[in-house]
Amino acid sequence: MAERKKYIDVQVPILDSTMRVLGTPENLHNKTIKLDLTRKLRGKGLTIKLRIFNQEGKLVAIPNNMELSTSYIRRMMRKRTDYVEDSFQARCLDIRVTIKPLLITRKKVSRAVRKNLRNTAREFILAYLKEKTYIEICNELLEGTMQKAMLPKLKKVYPLSFSDIRIFETKELEKIDMEKASILPEKQEYIQEANEETESSEDTKDKEEIKQEDKE
C-alpha cells in the first residue's frame, strides 16, 4: 500500500526557517521549490530555487538557483545608460557554478569601458569564489556582502548605478557537504569561531613546548 501523503517540515538553513510541504520523505527527495524573496529582502526582486534532500528521514532544502526577476531589473534601468552582462563558469572551494553578473552604468559609455567593466567583474568574482564554499557564497549573495565588496573595484573603472549578480546556479549540488549545508548560519559561525580558538590554543601549546625543549 502506498504511503499516504502528509505535510512534512522541511528545513531551509539559508533562510533560517522551516516550511511545510505535502508529500512523503521518499517522493520529496530531489524535488525543487521556488520562492519569491522580494518581501523578505525589502523590495529586491530575487527568486530562489531550493532542492530538497532526504537526510536519513530529515528533509533539508538547499539553494540550487538564485535569480533576479526581470521586473526588478527593468525598474533599475534608466534612459541614457548602458548595461553590461556576462556569463561564465567559476569554481568555489567545493563545486563549480555558473554566474551571470549585471552592471548598469550611470551614463552611456564606450565599448572599451564596457569591456573593461566586464573583465574587472569577472576577475574579481573568479578570485572571490575560489576562497569560499558554495553555501557561503549563497549566504553572502542574500546579505549583499559579495556585491558590496565588488562595487569599489568596478567604480575605479566607471561609476555604476547598479551592480549585482543576476543568476547564480550550479549543476553539482549533490557534491557539496550536506552535513555542513544543513547547519544554520549562526551555528556555522559558532563552529568556525570554535575551530579558530582551538587552532589558536594548539599553536600556543606548541610554542610553549618548543620553549620548554630549548630550555632543556
C-alpha positions as CSV (number, residue, x, y, z in Angstrom):
1,M,0.0,0.0,0.0
2,A,1.4,3.4,-1.0
3,E,2.4,5.7,1.9
4,R,-0.2,8.4,2.5
5,K,1.0,11.9,1.7
6,K,1.0,14.4,4.6
7,Y,2.5,17.8,5.4
8,I,6.2,17.4,6.4
9,D,8.5,20.0,7.8
10,V,11.4,20.9,5.5
11,Q,14.3,22.8,7.0
12,V,15.7,25.8,5.0
13,P,19.0,26.6,6.6
14,I,19.9,29.5,4.3
15,L,16.7,31.3,5.3
16,D,16.9,30.1,9.0
17,S,13.3,28.8,8.7
18,T,11.1,25.7,8.2
19,M,8.3,25.2,5.6
20,R,5.6,22.6,5.4
21,V,5.4,20.6,2.1
22,L,2.9,18.0,1.1
23,G,4.4,14.6,0.3
24,T,6.5,11.8,1.8
25,P,10.2,11.8,2.6
26,E,10.9,9.5,-0.3
27,N,9.0,11.3,-3.1
28,L,10.1,14.7,-1.9
29,H,13.7,13.8,-2.3
30,N,15.3,15.8,-5.2
31,K,12.2,17.9,-5.7
32,T,12.5,21.7,-6.1
33,I,10.7,24.6,-4.5
34,K,10.7,28.1,-5.9
35,L,10.4,31.1,-3.5
36,D,10.0,34.8,-4.1
37,L,12.1,36.7,-1.6
38,T,11.1,40.2,-2.7
39,R,9.2,40.9,0.6
40,K,11.9,39.4,2.8
41,L,14.6,41.4,1.0
42,R,12.6,44.7,1.2
43,G,11.9,45.1,-2.4
44,K,14.8,43.3,-4.0
45,G,13.3,41.1,-6.7
46,L,15.1,37.8,-6.0
47,T,13.7,34.3,-6.6
48,I,15.5,31.3,-5.2
49,K,15.1,27.6,-6.2
50,L,15.6,25.1,-3.4
51,R,16.3,21.4,-3.9
52,I,15.0,19.0,-1.2
53,F,17.3,16.3,0.1
54,N,16.3,13.4,2.3
55,Q,19.0,13.1,5.0
56,E,18.0,9.9,6.8
57,G,14.4,11.0,7.2
58,K,15.2,14.7,7.8
59,L,14.3,16.9,4.8
60,V,16.6,19.8,4.1
61,A,16.2,22.4,1.2
62,I,19.5,23.7,-0.3
63,P,19.6,26.6,-2.8
64,N,20.2,25.4,-6.4
65,N,19.5,28.7,-8.2
66,M,19.3,32.4,-7.3
67,E,18.0,34.8,-9.9
68,L,17.0,38.5,-10.1
69,S,13.5,38.9,-11.5
70,T,13.0,40.6,-14.9
71,S,10.6,43.2,-13.4
72,Y,13.1,44.2,-10.8
73,I,15.9,44.6,-13.4
74,R,13.5,46.8,-15.5
75,R,13.0,49.1,-12.5
76,M,16.7,49.5,-12.2
77,M,17.2,50.5,-15.8
78,R,17.2,54.2,-16.8
79,K,17.3,56.1,-20.1
80,R,20.7,57.1,-21.4
81,T,22.5,54.4,-19.5
82,D,24.3,51.2,-20.6
83,Y,24.2,47.8,-19.1
84,V,27.0,45.1,-19.0
85,E,26.2,41.4,-18.9
86,D,28.4,38.4,-18.7
87,S,28.1,34.6,-18.2
88,F,30.8,32.2,-17.2
89,Q,31.7,29.2,-15.0
90,A,33.6,29.6,-11.8
91,R,35.0,27.3,-9.1
92,C,34.1,27.6,-5.5
93,L,36.1,25.7,-2.8
94,D,33.8,22.6,-3.3
95,I,31.9,22.8,-6.6
96,R,31.6,24.6,-10.0
97,V,28.9,27.2,-10.5
98,T,27.5,29.3,-13.3
99,I,27.4,33.0,-12.5
100,K,25.9,36.0,-14.5
101,P,26.7,39.5,-13.2
102,L,24.7,42.5,-14.3
103,L,26.1,46.1,-14.2
104,I,24.3,49.3,-15.1
105,T,26.3,52.5,-15.8
106,R,25.2,56.0,-14.9
107,K,25.6,57.2,-18.4
108,K,26.2,55.9,-21.9
109,V,29.8,54.5,-22.2
110,S,32.0,53.3,-25.0
111,R,32.5,49.6,-25.9
112,A,36.0,49.8,-24.4
113,V,34.6,50.8,-21.0
114,R,32.0,48.1,-21.0
115,K,34.7,45.5,-21.8
116,N,36.9,46.8,-19.0
117,L,34.0,46.6,-16.6
118,R,33.1,43.1,-17.7
119,N,36.7,41.9,-17.3
120,T,37.2,43.6,-13.9
121,A,34.0,42.0,-12.6
122,R,35.0,38.5,-13.9
123,E,38.5,38.7,-12.4
124,F,37.1,39.8,-9.0
125,I,34.4,37.0,-9.0
126,L,36.8,34.2,-10.0
127,A,39.2,35.2,-7.2
128,Y,36.5,35.7,-4.7
129,L,34.7,32.4,-5.2
130,K,37.7,30.1,-5.1
131,E,38.2,31.0,-1.4
132,K,34.7,30.2,-0.2
133,T,32.3,27.3,-0.3
134,Y,29.1,27.3,-2.4
135,I,26.8,27.7,0.7
136,E,29.0,30.6,2.0
137,I,28.6,32.4,-1.4
138,C,24.8,31.9,-1.3
139,N,24.6,33.4,2.1
140,E,26.8,36.4,1.0
141,L,24.6,37.0,-2.1
142,L,21.5,37.1,0.1
143,E,23.2,39.5,2.6
144,G,24.8,41.6,-0.2
145,T,28.3,41.1,1.2
146,M,29.8,40.0,-2.1
147,Q,28.2,42.7,-4.1
148,K,29.4,45.4,-1.7
149,A,33.0,44.0,-2.0
150,M,32.8,44.1,-5.8
151,L,31.4,47.6,-6.2
152,P,34.6,49.6,-5.2
153,K,36.6,47.7,-7.8
154,L,34.2,48.5,-10.5
155,K,33.8,52.2,-9.5
156,K,37.5,52.6,-10.3
157,V,36.7,51.8,-13.9
158,Y,33.5,53.8,-14.2
159,P,30.6,54.9,-11.8
160,L,27.7,52.5,-11.7
161,S,24.1,52.9,-10.7
162,F,23.6,49.2,-10.2
163,S,25.8,46.2,-9.6
164,D,24.6,42.7,-8.8
165,I,24.6,39.0,-9.7
166,R,21.7,38.3,-12.0
167,I,22.0,34.5,-11.9
168,F,23.9,32.2,-9.6
169,E,23.4,28.4,-10.0
170,T,25.0,25.0,-10.0
171,K,24.5,21.6,-11.5
172,E,26.8,19.9,-9.0
173,L,24.7,20.4,-5.8
174,E,25.0,16.8,-4.8
175,K,28.8,17.2,-4.4
176,I,28.6,19.7,-1.5
177,D,29.0,18.7,2.1
178,M,25.3,18.2,3.1
179,E,26.1,18.0,6.8
180,K,27.6,21.5,6.8
181,A,25.0,22.9,4.4
182,S,22.3,21.7,6.8
183,I,23.6,23.8,9.7
184,L,22.0,27.1,10.3
185,P,24.2,30.2,9.5
186,E,24.5,31.2,13.2
187,K,25.7,27.7,14.1
188,Q,28.2,27.7,11.2
189,E,29.8,30.9,12.5
190,Y,29.9,29.5,16.1
191,I,31.6,26.3,14.8
192,Q,34.1,28.3,12.8
193,E,35.0,30.5,15.8
194,A,35.3,27.4,18.0
195,N,37.7,25.9,15.4
196,E,39.8,29.1,15.2
197,E,40.0,29.2,19.0
198,T,41.1,25.5,19.1
199,E,43.8,26.1,16.4
200,S,45.0,29.2,18.4
201,S,45.2,27.3,21.6
202,E,47.1,24.4,19.9
203,D,49.6,26.9,18.4
204,T,50.2,28.4,21.8
205,K,50.7,25.0,23.3
206,D,53.2,24.1,20.5
207,K,55.2,27.3,21.1
208,E,55.3,26.6,24.9
209,E,56.6,23.0,24.2
210,I,59.3,24.4,21.9
211,K,60.4,26.9,24.5
212,Q,60.5,24.1,27.1
213,E,62.6,21.9,24.8
214,D,65.0,24.9,24.2
215,K,65.5,25.3,28.0
216,E,66.2,21.6,28.4
